[in-house]
């Protein structure tokens, strides 16, 4: 059964009765659709494991923010206060006296910034066990009709439209520094800004770096090529793009020559145009001039937290740009690379530091 979001809001008692009966609902959140059951009902939770076709990996619990302290020991409170409600899942130590099906010493908690979900949580008064609407290892389903087709066991699908967002970011707050278990809608740099220092990343993740200039034939590919000589690919992926680039152009001859002087190669690289997909992919964006900074934010204003002039990264200087060497001699390209190199070296150290063991 599919019902529209407005109808579900007006028929909240109907939704609540389905959950009380041990049935499964699919509902929209501020990121993707979730499959939800009563988190205190062991049989309902088992059914959720069965339809997900995955090992008994603990589900995330949705509950009112005021109830978190009843289930878990709160740490790193600044992160919780700033990002919740919102697209962040936090892992906390469960209080010893709390008993929930299939939950060990830790509990994952999330409160979406979504009016329907917030209203449901305030009325239901028990935690919901929730997982994304997909089979194990597959991407989340974006359409309520696809959910009903793939999950015939779901009693009710609440139609909130097509949802294409990234899933929530998952961060383990029992670790110091906090450990990012899954990258998602909350940027790593946003977490770090609130926490006050760098967080750590799960070893299976990578930190994505994007360099941006105008044509993507000189400065940004040089930065990418030199940076790759300083960092192991097991920690990081690096790309570059241009705000006015013509896709498919070869990098400048002098740019290729300079990168070789640093031990790298961009011989096979071709220019690409900066777009929303690349911005979303990046964990940090380093631009050459202030006009590039403005171009990034015109496409994606929320990228402000992770976008920096390259020469201002982790520095107190302002408007310290990398001049464009296009049309000049080899010396101009070498000077541009020399201006970038200290930051690239610092960035490589910072990326590797995020993969150190946590306590």
C-alpha positions as CSV (number, residue, x, y, z in Angstrom):
1,X,0.0,0.0,0.0
2,X,1.3,3.5,-1.0
3,X,-0.1,6.6,0.6
4,X,0.9,10.2,-0.1
5,X,2.9,12.1,2.5
6,X,0.1,14.5,3.3
7,X,-2.3,11.6,3.8
8,X,0.1,9.9,6.2
9,X,0.4,13.1,8.3
10,X,-3.4,13.2,8.6
11,X,-3.6,9.5,9.3
12,X,-0.7,9.3,11.8
13,X,-2.6,6.9,14.1
14,X,-2.9,4.5,11.2
15,X,0.9,4.5,10.7
16,X,1.4,4.0,14.4
17,X,-0.9,1.0,14.5
18,X,1.0,-0.6,11.7
19,X,4.2,-0.3,13.7
20,X,2.6,-1.5,16.9
21,X,1.4,-4.6,15.0
22,X,5.0,-5.5,14.2
23,X,4.8,-4.6,10.5
24,X,7.3,-2.7,8.3
25,X,6.8,0.8,6.9
26,X,8.9,2.6,4.3
27,X,9.1,6.4,4.9
28,X,11.0,9.4,3.4
29,X,13.8,11.1,5.4
30,X,16.0,14.1,4.8
31,X,18.3,11.8,2.7
32,X,16.9,8.5,1.3
33,X,13.9,6.3,2.0
34,X,14.1,4.1,5.2
35,X,12.5,0.8,6.2
36,X,11.3,1.1,9.8
37,X,9.9,-1.2,12.5
38,X,9.3,-0.9,16.2
39,X,12.9,-1.1,17.6
40,X,11.8,-2.9,20.7
41,X,10.0,-5.7,18.8
42,X,12.4,-8.6,18.3
43,X,10.2,-10.4,15.7
44,X,9.7,-7.2,13.7
45,X,13.5,-6.5,13.7
46,X,14.1,-10.1,12.6
47,X,11.7,-9.6,9.6
48,X,13.7,-6.5,8.7
49,X,16.9,-8.5,8.6
50,X,15.2,-11.1,6.4
51,X,14.0,-8.7,3.8
52,X,17.3,-6.8,3.7
53,X,19.1,-10.1,3.0
54,X,22.1,-9.2,5.1
55,X,23.9,-10.5,8.2
56,X,22.6,-9.3,11.5
57,X,24.3,-5.9,11.4
58,X,22.6,-3.6,13.9
59,X,20.1,-1.1,12.6
60,X,20.1,2.6,13.3
61,X,17.5,3.9,15.8
62,X,15.3,6.9,15.2
63,X,14.0,8.5,18.4
64,X,13.3,12.0,19.7
65,X,16.4,14.0,20.6
66,X,15.3,14.3,24.2
67,X,15.4,10.5,24.5
68,X,19.0,10.0,23.4
69,X,20.3,10.3,26.9
70,X,18.0,7.5,28.1
71,X,19.6,5.0,25.7
72,X,23.1,6.1,25.3
73,X,26.1,7.8,27.0
74,X,26.5,11.1,25.2
75,X,30.0,12.1,24.1
76,X,31.3,14.7,21.6
77,X,28.2,16.7,22.5
78,X,29.1,19.6,20.1
79,X,28.6,17.3,17.1
80,X,25.3,16.0,18.3
81,X,23.9,19.4,19.2
82,X,25.0,21.0,15.9
83,X,24.1,18.2,13.4
84,X,21.1,16.5,15.0
85,X,18.4,16.6,13.7
86,X,20.0,16.2,10.3
87,X,21.7,13.8,7.9
88,X,24.1,12.4,10.5
89,X,24.1,9.0,12.2
90,X,26.1,8.9,15.4
91,X,27.4,5.8,17.2
92,X,27.4,6.0,20.9
93,X,27.9,3.6,23.9
94,X,24.6,2.1,24.9
95,X,23.7,2.4,28.6
96,X,24.2,-1.0,30.3
97,X,20.7,-1.1,31.6
98,X,19.1,-0.6,28.2
99,X,18.1,-3.8,26.3
100,X,17.2,-3.7,22.6
101,X,17.1,-6.6,20.1
102,X,20.5,-7.4,18.4
103,X,22.2,-4.4,20.0
104,X,25.6,-4.9,21.8
105,X,27.6,-2.2,23.6
106,X,27.1,0.5,21.0
107,X,24.0,2.0,19.4
108,X,23.6,4.0,16.2
109,X,21.2,7.0,16.5
110,X,19.8,9.3,13.8
111,X,17.1,11.9,13.8
112,X,16.2,13.1,10.3
113,X,15.3,16.8,9.7
114,X,12.0,15.8,8.2
115,X,8.7,17.0,9.6
116,X,6.8,13.7,9.1
117,X,9.6,11.7,10.8
118,X,9.8,14.2,13.7
119,X,6.1,14.1,14.2
120,X,6.0,10.3,14.1
121,X,8.8,10.0,16.7
122,X,7.1,12.4,19.1
123,X,3.9,10.4,19.0
124,X,5.2,6.8,18.8
125,X,7.2,7.1,22.1
126,X,9.4,4.1,21.3
127,X,12.6,3.9,19.2
128,X,12.3,2.8,15.6
129,X,14.8,0.4,14.1
130,X,15.5,1.8,10.6
131,X,17.6,0.9,7.6
132,X,17.9,2.3,4.0
133,X,15.4,0.9,1.5
134,X,17.7,-1.4,-0.5
135,X,19.0,-4.9,-0.5
136,X,22.4,-5.5,1.1
137,X,25.1,-4.0,-1.0
138,X,22.8,-2.3,-3.5
139,X,22.1,1.4,-3.9
140,X,19.1,2.9,-2.1
141,X,15.8,2.9,-4.0
142,X,14.6,6.4,-4.8
143,X,11.0,5.7,-5.8
144,X,8.2,4.6,-3.5
145,X,6.9,2.4,-6.3
146,X,10.2,0.6,-6.7
147,X,10.3,0.1,-2.9
148,X,6.9,-1.6,-3.0
149,X,8.0,-3.8,-6.0
150,X,11.2,-4.9,-4.3
151,X,9.9,-5.2,-0.8
152,X,6.5,-6.8,-1.0
153,X,6.6,-7.5,2.8
154,X,6.3,-3.8,3.5
155,X,2.9,-3.0,4.8
156,X,2.9,0.8,4.0
157,X,5.0,3.0,1.8
158,X,4.8,6.7,2.5
159,X,5.2,8.6,-0.8
160,X,7.6,11.5,-0.3
161,X,8.5,11.8,-3.9
162,X,11.7,10.8,-5.6
163,X,14.7,11.0,-3.2
164,X,18.2,11.2,-4.8
165,X,20.3,12.5,-1.8
166,X,23.4,10.9,-0.4
167,X,22.8,8.8,2.6
168,X,23.6,10.1,6.1
169,X,27.2,10.3,7.2
170,X,28.0,7.8,9.9
171,X,30.5,8.7,12.7
172,X,31.5,6.7,15.7
173,X,31.6,9.2,18.6
174,X,33.0,6.5,21.0
175,X,36.4,7.0,19.3
176,X,38.8,9.9,19.9
177,X,39.0,11.6,17.4
178,X,35.6,10.7,16.0
179,X,35.8,7.9,13.4
180,X,33.9,8.4,10.1
181,X,32.5,5.0,9.2
182,X,30.6,6.1,6.1
183,X,30.8,9.3,4.1
184,X,27.5,10.9,3.2
185,X,25.5,14.1,3.3
186,X,27.5,15.8,6.1
187,X,30.9,16.8,4.8
188,X,34.0,15.7,6.6
189,X,35.3,19.3,6.7
190,X,32.0,20.3,8.3
191,X,32.4,17.7,11.1
192,X,36.0,19.0,11.7
193,X,34.9,22.6,11.8
194,X,32.4,21.8,14.6
195,X,34.7,19.3,16.4
196,X,37.6,21.8,16.3
197,X,40.2,19.4,14.8
198,X,40.6,16.6,12.3
199,X,38.5,13.5,12.5
200,X,39.6,10.0,11.5
201,X,38.4,7.9,8.6
202,X,37.7,4.1,8.5
203,X,40.6,2.4,6.6
204,X,38.3,1.2,3.8
205,X,37.4,4.9,2.9
206,X,39.3,7.4,0.9
207,X,39.6,11.2,1.2
208,X,38.8,12.9,-2.1
209,X,40.7,16.0,-3.2
210,X,39.6,18.3,-6.0
211,X,41.8,21.0,-7.6
212,X,40.1,23.7,-9.6
213,X,41.4,26.4,-12.0
214,X,40.0,28.0,-15.2
215,X,40.8,25.8,-18.1
216,X,42.1,22.7,-16.4
217,X,45.2,22.5,-18.6
218,X,47.8,24.2,-16.4
219,X,47.5,24.8,-12.6
220,X,45.0,22.4,-11.4
221,X,46.4,19.4,-13.3
222,X,49.9,20.3,-12.1
223,X,48.6,20.4,-8.5
224,X,46.9,17.0,-9.0
225,X,50.0,15.4,-10.6
226,X,52.4,16.7,-8.0
227,X,50.0,15.9,-5.1
228,X,49.8,12.3,-6.3
229,X,53.6,11.9,-5.8
230,X,53.2,12.9,-2.1
231,X,50.3,10.6,-1.1
232,X,49.5,6.9,-1.2
233,X,46.5,6.0,-3.4
234,X,45.2,3.8,-0.5
235,X,44.4,7.0,1.4
236,X,43.3,9.4,-1.2
237,X,41.9,10.1,-4.7
238,X,42.7,13.3,-6.5
239,X,41.1,15.0,-9.5
240,X,41.1,18.4,-11.1
241,X,38.6,20.4,-13.2
242,X,38.2,23.8,-14.7
243,X,35.5,26.5,-14.3
244,X,35.6,27.4,-18.0
245,X,37.2,24.2,-19.3
246,X,36.6,22.7,-22.7
247,X,36.5,19.0,-22.0
248,X,39.0,16.8,-23.6
249,X,42.0,19.1,-24.1
250,X,45.5,17.9,-23.4
251,X,47.4,19.5,-20.6
252,X,49.9,22.2,-21.5
253,X,53.4,21.0,-22.5
254,X,55.1,23.0,-19.8
255,X,52.7,21.7,-17.2
256,X,53.5,18.1,-18.2
257,X,57.2,19.0,-18.0
258,X,57.0,20.5,-14.6
259,X,55.1,17.6,-13.1
260,X,57.8,15.2,-14.4
261,X,60.4,17.4,-12.5
262,X,58.5,16.4,-9.3
263,X,58.4,12.7,-10.3
264,X,54.8,12.6,-11.6
265,X,53.0,12.4,-14.9
266,X,49.9,14.0,-16.4
267,X,50.6,13.0,-20.0
268,X,47.3,11.2,-20.4
269,X,45.2,13.7,-18.6
270,X,42.5,15.6,-20.4
271,X,40.5,18.7,-19.2
272,X,37.1,18.4,-17.7
273,X,34.5,20.9,-16.7
274,X,33.6,21.5,-13.1
275,X,30.1,20.3,-12.2
276,X,27.9,19.4,-9.2
277,X,28.8,15.8,-9.3
278,X,32.5,16.6,-8.9
279,X,31.8,19.0,-6.1
280,X,29.7,16.4,-4.3
281,X,32.5,13.8,-4.7
282,X,35.2,16.0,-3.2
283,X,36.0,16.1,0.5
284,X,38.1,19.2,0.1
285,X,38.3,21.6,-2.9
286,X,41.4,23.7,-3.5
287,X,41.1,26.5,-6.0
288,X,43.8,28.8,-7.6
289,X,42.1,32.2,-7.5
290,X,39.2,33.8,-5.7
291,X,37.1,33.8,-8.9
292,X,37.3,30.0,-8.9
293,X,36.1,30.0,-5.3
294,X,33.1,32.1,-6.3
295,X,32.4,29.7,-9.3
296,X,32.3,26.7,-7.0
297,X,29.9,28.3,-4.6
298,X,27.7,29.5,-7.5
299,X,27.2,25.8,-8.4
300,X,27.0,24.5,-4.8
301,X,26.7,27.1,-2.0
302,X,26.9,24.4,0.7
303,X,30.4,23.6,-0.5
304,X,31.7,26.7,1.3
305,X,32.8,24.6,4.3
306,X,35.2,22.5,2.2
307,X,36.4,25.0,-0.4
308,X,39.7,27.0,0.0
309,X,42.1,29.0,-2.0
310,X,45.0,26.5,-2.3
311,X,47.6,28.9,-0.7
312,X,45.2,29.7,2.1
313,X,44.6,26.1,3.2
314,X,45.5,25.9,6.9
315,X,47.1,29.3,6.8
316,X,46.1,32.8,8.0
317,X,46.9,34.5,4.7
318,X,44.1,36.0,2.6
319,X,43.6,36.2,-1.1
320,X,46.9,34.5,-1.8
321,X,46.4,33.3,-5.3
322,X,48.4,31.1,-7.7
323,X,49.0,33.2,-10.9
324,X,48.0,31.7,-14.2
325,X,51.1,30.7,-16.3
326,X,49.2,30.1,-19.5
327,X,51.0,31.7,-22.5
328,X,54.3,32.2,-20.6
329,X,57.6,30.3,-20.5
330,X,58.6,27.3,-18.5
331,X,59.8,29.5,-15.6
332,X,56.3,30.7,-15.0
333,X,55.0,27.2,-14.7
334,X,57.8,26.3,-12.4
335,X,57.1,29.3,-10.2
336,X,53.4,28.3,-10.0
337,X,54.3,24.8,-9.0
338,X,56.7,26.1,-6.4
339,X,54.0,28.3,-4.9
340,X,51.7,25.3,-4.6
341,X,54.1,22.8,-3.3
342,X,54.2,23.7,0.4
343,X,50.4,23.4,0.6
344,X,50.4,20.1,-1.3
345,X,52.9,18.7,1.1
346,X,50.9,19.9,4.1
347,X,47.7,18.5,2.6
348,X,49.3,15.1,2.0
349,X,50.3,14.9,5.7
350,X,46.8,16.0,6.8
351,X,45.1,13.3,4.7
352,X,47.4,10.5,6.1
353,X,46.8,11.8,9.6
354,X,43.1,11.1,9.2
355,X,43.8,7.4,8.8
356,X,45.8,7.0,12.0
357,X,44.3,4.6,14.7
358,X,41.8,6.1,17.1
359,X,41.5,5.4,20.8
